[in-house]
Amino acid sequence: MSKVIFNNKNAVFFQSLKLAIDKYFQEKELKKTGNWKLYSKTIILIAAAIALYLTAVSFSLPIITTILIGSVLGFLSACIGFNVMHDANHGSYSSKNWVNDTLGLTLNALGGNSFIWRHKHNIIHHTYPNVDGVDDDIAKTPFIRMCSSQQWVPMHRIQHLYTPVLYAISSMIWILFQDFEKYFKRKVHTTDLQKMKTKDHLVFWISKLLYLFFYIALPILLTGWQQWLVFFLSLHIGLGFTLAIVFQLAHVVEETEFTFAPLNETTVIENEWAIHQLKTTSNFSPNNKVISWFAGGLNYQVEHHLFPRISHIHYPALSKIVKEKCEEFNVPYNSIPSLNRAVKSHFRFIKSLGKKPLAV
C-alpha cells in the first residue's frame, strides 16, 4: 500500500482555528452535534421517502409517473444520505453513540454498508482527500481520468460527454458490485479493510438480502417486472447522479489540488493535515439555503473536512471563522459561489484531463 505523511511539525494554523471554533461553541453554549433542525429534516426526508416507496410498489402506475416517483425517491435517498447517514456515521448527529449507530444504518437501508463506508470515507477519504493512489473516491478506473497523475487513454477525449451517464449508474455499481468487491477482497482501494466482527458480517448480509427483497423481489411481485424495472432504474439515476455531483463539486474542480502517492512508497506532503484539506476541497453555493438544506451542509465541504465530527447544521456559522483564519494565515479557502459555476468548473476540469498529455 501507499504511505502518506503530513508535515505537522509546525501545525499552528489548525491549532489556532480549533481554539476559535471551540470558543464559538462555548460562548454560544451549543453542542457540536445536531439539534431540532437536523431532527426535523430526518423526519421529513424519511417520511417522504417511505411514502414514495409505498406508492411505487402499491399501485399500477403510468410510465411517466413511475419515472417521476423513482427519480424523486432517488434524490430524497441521496438527501437522507447527506443529512442523516453522513452525520450519524461521523458521530456528529447525536452525543449518544447508539443513536449514531442506529441512524448510520440508514445507509444499509438504501443498499450500502455503513461499516465499509466508514472505513472508506471517515478514515481514508477524510485523511487523504485527492491523494491519487490512496483516496478511493478518485480511484483510477478505465473510464474516468480524475487527475493528471492517472493514465490517459484515447476514450478520455470525450469523458466530459459520457461521465453524466456513469454518474447516473454509479449507485447501482456501488451497491451491487463495489461493496461486495471490498467485502471479499478485504480492501478499500490500496488499504486493508478493518477487521469485521461477527455482527458486522451479519449486518452486511442481512441488509443486502433485505435490499434485494424490498427493492427488487417485492416490487416485481406487486407491480410486475416492467414497472419495477422503470422504477428501479429511475431511482438509481436520481440517487447516483445526485451523490456523484455533490461529491465531485467538492473535490474534483479546477480550484482544488491533487497529489500522487506511488504504491509501496512513502509520500511526504509538505503541509500540515489541515492545509492539505483546504487545498483539496471546495465549497459550492454556500449562501444558498435550499441547497444547504437538501445537501446536508456538504456544500460547506471545507468546514466538513476540517471538523467532520461537528454536525453540518453549524457549518454556515463556522464558515465565517474558518475564512477569517485562512486570511490570517494566508492559506487558501476555496469557495465557488453558485451551483452553476461549480458544475461548469467540474466539467471544464474533466474535459481538460481528457486531452492527450504531451508525454503520452
Secondary structure, 3 states (H helix, E strand, C coil): CCEEEECCCCCHHHHHHHHHHHHHHHHHCCCCCCCHHHHHHHHHHHHHHHHHHHHHHHCCCCHHHHHHHHHHHHHHHHHHHHHHHHHHHCCCCCCCHHHHHHHHCHHHHCCCCHHHHHHHHHHHHHHCCCEECCCHHHCCCCCCCCCCCCCCCHHHHHHHHHHHHHHHCHHHHHHHHHHHHHHHHCEECCEECCCCCHHHHHHHHHHHHHHHHHHHHHHHHHHCHHHHHHHHHHHHHHHHHHHHHHHHHHHCCCCCCCEECCCCCEEEECCCHHHHHHHCCCEECCCCHHHHHHCCCCCCHHHHHHCCCCCHHHHHHHHHHHHHHHHHHCCCCCEECCHHHHHHHHHHHHHHHCCCCCCC
